[in-house]
Amino acid sequence: MTFSPVSLFAGNITVEGGMMSKIRFEIEKLITTEQGVRVLTLTLVEPPSFSSPTSRQEVDRYSVRFLPEPDRRQEGFDDRGNHLMTAVWEYPPPVVVARVTFELVNSTILTEITTNAPFPVKSTAGETAVYLEPTRLVQADDPSIRERSDALTRGSRTQFEAVHRVISWVMENMSYVSPSPRCDARYSLECGRGNCQNYSHLCAALLRASGIPVRIVNGITLKKPFHVRGKENSLTFRMGQGRHSWIEVWFPDLGWVPFDPYRTVMFVANRFVRVEVGSDNSETVQDGRVRWTTEKNSGARSRSQETISAEFPVDMVALDGTDERIGPGSLLLCPPVGTVHEHVECEEMPVTVCAVPAMHSQPRSSFSSLRSGCDLSRTAHIGDSAAGVIDLGDGWFEEVRSGGDAAFSPSFLSICP
């Protein structure tokens, strides 16, 4: 049977159609160093070509240019299969520039997906097993995480049903804030707020606790808007241009399938550029990573600024949305999925009042207000500015980035005919 996602947790739109774009992409990394920096390193990750049941990313003509040229380069693959290149400068000049360029053909294909992967999940082995393990940021073994996961997935007959319940519940019970003082799953569950990393880590923890493998993706979203046509109006989606975190869920009959836990199920738009993957966001920090050593007691440091640009020589979008008119909460997009799905009630999330600094909270829009044609513009937090320095020991230091989190504060506009 065809399931058009209907949930008691969120307002749902079934989306069908496709997106295909040719993109010319460039990132410029400008690093300034103070006198006393002895060794400077910059790590970059080459974005891979990748395909899933709903998306395809084809990367071509990847190139890196440095000014000045580094004293040496080191290349290799990490334990998660990411292709790393680290450039090293000894006694670097005051300014170092790295310019990364490549071309993309990015496609999103939203037709009916059929999955009958059972739940509970059968044993998982091989390379996917590592994405069941708890980590410092994805505490899948925490008693409160396990209790919530069991409550959400109990009675699910298919893996898709279990995943949809978790994603819907997180969307309905989390509020977006940026910056977030912590990004781990336990904090996210207790406080009910956070940025893209919080959403990704909480979803990953709840799903891993139920036996479903999940990995974290670090990538970049592009600001070019796109439209989903409806019978009464159309929705325009605009994302910030910057770094973003999302997840991929393993289905035994589909492979890895992307989800943006704040907005989409079983797909991401082709404005998402996939760069690296890991067990949590502490592993997906390699692209653009800046580290250095200093002369003894110099206190010197390095700072970086990142500029992202993209051109769309070809951009074809044809997406049609069907308003399911069910769900009082957040807007959730999903392609039609062929499986069996049942609806269950779920109590609201118990929220602890946390002692955190004041943060800018982005109010979530109800689906009814989208239908009314209200301007629900929200300001995106864009950037990659340094938030501080970590002492790594043995004389090494690392720049802490604030994490652009650009895609999690998009503007949603309802355009009536």
C-alpha positions in Angstrom: 0.0 0.0 0.0 1.1 3.6 -0.5 1.6 5.6 2.7 1.3 9.3 2.4 2.9 10.3 5.8 0.3 11.2 8.3 1.2 11.8 11.9 -0.4 13.1 15.1 2.9 14.9 15.8 3.3 17.3 12.9 1.7 18.8 9.9 2.7 16.7 6.9 3.1 17.4 3.2 3.7 14.5 0.7 6.1 15.8 -1.9 6.6 14.3 -5.4 8.7 15.3 -8.3 12.4 16.2 -8.7 15.2 18.7 -8.6 18.3 18.7 -10.8 21.0 21.4 -10.7 24.5 21.9 -12.1 26.5 23.9 -9.5 29.8 25.7 -9.6 31.0 25.7 -6.0 33.8 27.7 -4.2 35.0 28.0 -0.6 37.7 30.5 0.3 39.4 30.0 3.6 41.4 33.0 4.8 43.6 32.3 7.8 45.5 35.0 9.8 48.3 34.1 12.1 50.0 36.1 14.8 53.7 36.3 15.3 54.9 33.3 17.3 52.9 30.6 15.4 55.5 28.0 14.5 53.4 25.4 12.6 50.0 25.9 11.0 47.9 23.1 9.6 44.6 23.2 7.6 42.6 20.0 6.9 40.1 19.7 4.1 37.7 17.0 3.1 37.0 16.2 -0.6 33.2 15.8 -1.0 32.4 12.4 -2.3 30.0 11.4 -5.0 27.1 9.7 -3.3 23.7 8.2 -4.2 20.6 7.1 -2.2 17.1 6.2 -3.1 16.1 9.9 -3.2 19.3 11.7 -4.0 22.4 11.8 -6.1 25.5 13.9 -5.7 28.1 13.8 -8.5 31.4 15.7 -7.8 33.8 16.7 -10.6 36.9 18.8 -11.0 37.7 19.1 -7.4 40.7 21.5 -7.0 42.5 23.1 -4.1 44.8 26.1 -4.5 46.9 27.7 -1.7 48.6 31.0 -1.3 51.4 30.5 -0.4 51.9 26.9 -1.1 52.3 24.7 2.0 55.6 23.2 2.9 54.0 19.8 2.7 50.7 17.9 2.2 49.4 14.7 3.7 46.5 12.8 2.2 44.5 9.7 3.3 41.2 8.3 4.5 39.9 8.3 8.0 38.1 5.4 9.7 34.7 6.6 8.3 36.0 6.7 4.7 36.3 10.5 4.5 39.1 11.6 2.1 41.3 14.1 4.0 44.1 16.4 2.9 46.2 18.3 5.5 48.4 21.2 4.4 51.3 22.2 6.7 53.1 25.5 6.9 56.2 26.0 9.1 56.6 29.6 10.4 53.6 30.7 8.2 53.1 34.2 6.9 50.5 36.5 8.5 47.9 35.5 5.9 47.3 32.1 4.3 44.5 31.6 1.7 43.0 28.2 0.6 40.5 28.2 -2.3 38.5 25.0 -3.0 36.5 24.7 -6.2 34.5 21.9 -7.7 31.5 21.2 -9.9 28.4 19.4 -8.8 25.4 17.7 -10.4 22.9 17.4 -7.5 19.6 15.6 -7.9 16.7 14.9 -5.6 14.2 12.3 -6.9 10.9 12.0 -5.0 8.8 9.1 -6.3 7.2 6.3 -4.3 9.7 4.4 -2.1 9.0 0.9 -1.1 10.5 -0.5 2.1 9.4 -3.4 4.3 12.3 -3.5 6.6 10.9 -5.1 9.8 11.0 -3.7 13.3 12.5 -4.5 15.7 15.6 -4.5 13.5 17.4 -7.8 12.9 21.1 -7.9 13.9 23.4 -5.4 12.2 27.0 -6.3 11.3 29.8 -4.9 9.1 30.5 -1.2 8.6 27.0 -0.2 9.8 27.4 -1.7 13.3 29.7 1.2 14.4 26.7 3.5 13.9 24.8 1.8 16.7 27.4 2.6 19.3 26.9 5.3 21.9 29.3 8.3 21.9 30.0 11.3 24.1 27.5 13.3 22.0 25.1 10.5 21.1 24.3 8.9 24.4 22.3 6.0 23.0 22.9 4.0 26.2 21.6 6.7 28.6 18.6 5.4 30.6 16.4 8.5 29.7 17.2 8.2 26.0 16.4 4.4 26.0 13.2 5.0 27.9 12.0 7.7 25.5 13.1 5.6 22.4 11.2 2.6 23.7 8.0 4.7 24.3 8.2 6.1 20.8 8.9 3.0 18.8 6.9 0.4 20.8 4.4 -1.4 18.6 6.0 -0.3 15.3 5.9 -3.0 12.7 8.3 -1.6 10.2 11.6 0.3 10.5 10.1 3.3 8.6 7.2 3.5 11.0 9.7 3.6 14.0 11.9 6.2 12.3 8.9 8.4 11.3 7.6 8.4 14.9 11.0 9.5 16.3 11.6 12.3 13.7 8.0 13.6 14.1 8.3 13.6 17.9 11.6 15.4 17.9 10.3 18.0 15.6 7.2 18.6 17.7 9.1 18.8 21.0 12.3 20.6 20.1 12.6 24.4 19.7 15.4 25.9 17.5 17.9 28.1 19.2 21.3 29.3 18.1 23.9 29.2 19.4 23.3 26.3 21.7 25.5 25.9 24.9 25.6 22.1 24.4 24.8 19.9 21.5 24.7 16.4 22.9 21.6 14.2 22.9 21.0 14.1 26.6 21.0 17.9 26.9 18.7 18.1 23.9 16.2 15.7 25.5 16.3 17.4 28.9 16.0 21.0 27.6 14.0 20.5 24.4 16.1 23.1 22.4 19.1 23.5 20.3 20.5 23.9 16.8 21.1 21.5 13.9 23.6 19.4 15.9 21.2 19.0 18.8 18.5 17.8 16.4 20.9 15.4 14.7 22.3 14.0 17.9 19.0 13.5 19.6 17.5 11.7 16.6 20.6 9.6 16.3 20.6 8.6 20.0 16.8 7.7 20.0 17.2 5.6 16.8 20.4 3.9 17.8 18.8 3.0 21.2 16.1 1.2 19.2 18.7 -0.7 17.2 18.6 1.4 14.0 22.0 2.5 12.6 22.4 6.3 12.1 25.4 8.4 11.0 25.9 12.1 11.2 26.5 14.2 8.1 28.4 17.5 7.9 27.9 19.5 4.9 26.9 22.9 3.4 23.5 24.3 2.4 23.1 26.8 -0.4 20.8 29.8 -0.3 19.1 29.4 -3.7 15.3 29.2 -3.0 13.1 26.5 -4.4 9.3 26.1 -4.5 6.8 23.3 -3.7 3.6 23.7 -5.6 0.3 23.0 -3.9 -3.4 23.1 -5.0 -4.1 26.4 -3.1 -0.6 28.0 -2.9 3.1 27.2 -3.0 5.8 27.1 -0.4 9.1 28.8 -1.0 12.1 27.4 1.0 15.2 29.6 1.5 18.1 28.3 3.5 21.2 30.1 4.8 24.5 29.5 3.0 26.7 27.8 5.5 27.7 24.7 7.5 24.9 22.3 8.5 24.4 18.9 10.2 21.9 16.2 9.2 21.6 12.4 9.4 21.5 9.3 7.3 19.5 6.2 8.5 20.4 2.7 7.4 17.6 0.6 5.9 18.6 -3.0 5.1 16.5 -2.9 1.9 17.4 0.7 0.8 20.9 1.4 2.2 21.7 4.9 3.6 18.8 7.4 3.4 19.2 11.1 4.2 16.9 12.9 6.7 17.0 16.6 7.8 15.6 16.1 11.3 14.1 19.6 11.4 12.1 19.4 8.2 12.4 16.4 5.9 11.9 12.6 6.0 13.7 10.2 3.6 15.3 13.0 1.6 17.2 16.3 1.6 16.9 19.0 -1.0 19.5 19.3 -3.7 20.7 22.5 -2.0 22.5 20.3 0.5 26.2 19.5 -0.3 27.3 16.4 1.5 31.0 16.6 2.7 31.8 14.1 5.5 30.2 11.6 7.8 30.9 10.3 11.3 29.4 8.8 14.5 28.7 12.3 15.8 29.7 15.9 15.1 33.0 15.5 17.0 34.1 13.3 14.1 32.7 15.5 11.3 34.9 18.5 12.0 37.8 17.8 9.6 36.7 20.0 6.7 38.2 23.4 7.4 39.9 22.4 10.6 42.7 24.8 11.7 45.4 23.9 14.2 48.8 25.3 15.1 51.8 25.2 17.5 53.5 28.2 18.9 56.9 29.4 20.2 57.1 28.7 23.9 54.9 31.0 26.0 54.1 33.2 23.0 50.3 32.9 23.3 50.0 33.4 19.5 47.0 32.1 17.8 45.3 31.8 14.4 41.9 32.9 13.1 40.0 31.9 10.0 37.1 33.3 7.9 35.2 31.2 5.4 33.4 32.5 2.3 31.1 30.2 0.4 29.8 30.9 -3.1 27.8 28.9 -5.6 26.5 29.5 -9.2 23.6 27.5 -10.7 24.1 27.3 -14.5 21.3 24.8 -14.6 18.5 24.6 -12.0 15.4 22.5 -12.8 12.8 22.1 -10.0 9.4 20.5 -10.3 7.9 19.6 -6.9 4.3 19.1 -6.0 3.0 18.9 -2.5 -0.2 17.4 -1.1 -1.3 18.9 2.2 -2.4 16.0 4.4 -4.1 18.5 6.7 -3.3 16.5 9.7 -1.0 17.5 12.6 -1.1 20.8 14.6 2.6 21.3 14.8 5.7 21.8 12.6 5.9 21.2 8.9 7.3 17.9 7.8 8.0 16.9 4.2 8.2 13.3 2.9 7.9 11.5 -0.4 5.2 8.8 -0.7 6.4 5.6 1.0 5.0 2.2 0.3 4.8 0.4 3.7 2.5 -0.2 6.6 2.1 2.6 9.1 -0.1 3.0 12.1 -0.7 6.1 14.2 -0.1 6.3 17.9 -0.6 8.9 20.5 2.4 10.3 22.3 2.6 12.4 25.4 4.4 15.8 25.3 8.0 16.0 26.2 8.8 16.7 29.8 11.1 19.7 29.7 13.6 20.6 32.4 14.2 24.3 33.1 18.0 24.5 32.3 20.3 27.2 33.5 21.6 28.5 30.1 22.6 31.9 28.8 20.1 33.9 26.9 19.7 32.8 23.3 17.8 33.9 20.2 14.9 31.5 19.8 13.3 31.1 16.4 9.5 30.4 16.7 8.3 27.5 14.7 5.4 28.2 12.3 2.2 26.2 12.4 1.0 24.6 9.2 -2.3 26.5 9.4 -0.4 29.8 9.3 1.4 28.7 6.2 -1.9 28.1 4.5 -3.1 31.6 5.5 -0.4 33.3 3.4 1.4 34.9 6.3 5.0 36.0 5.8 6.9 33.8 8.2 10.4 35.0 7.3 13.1 34.1 9.8 16.6 35.4 9.9 19.3 32.7 9.2 22.4 32.5 11.4 25.1 32.3 8.8 28.8 32.1 9.3 31.8 30.1 10.4 33.4 32.5 12.9 35.7 31.3 15.6 34.3 30.9 19.1 37.6 30.2 20.9 40.6 28.1 21.2 41.1 24.5 22.4 44.4 23.4 24.0 45.1 20.0 22.5 48.2 19.4 24.5 51.8 18.8 23.4 51.9 22.4 22.2 49.0 22.1 19.8 46.0 24.4 19.6 42.8 24.3 17.6 40.3 26.9 16.5 36.8 26.3 17.7 34.2 27.2 15.2 30.7 28.3 16.2 29.1 26.1 13.5 27.3 28.0 10.8 24.0 26.0 11.3 22.7 27.9 8.4 19.9 25.6 7.2 18.0 25.3 10.5 16.7 28.9 10.4 15.2 29.0 6.9 12.6 31.4 5.7 9.3 29.8 4.8 7.0 31.9 2.6 3.4 31.0 1.6 2.7 32.5 -1.8 -1.0 32.5 -2.7 -2.1 32.8 -6.3 
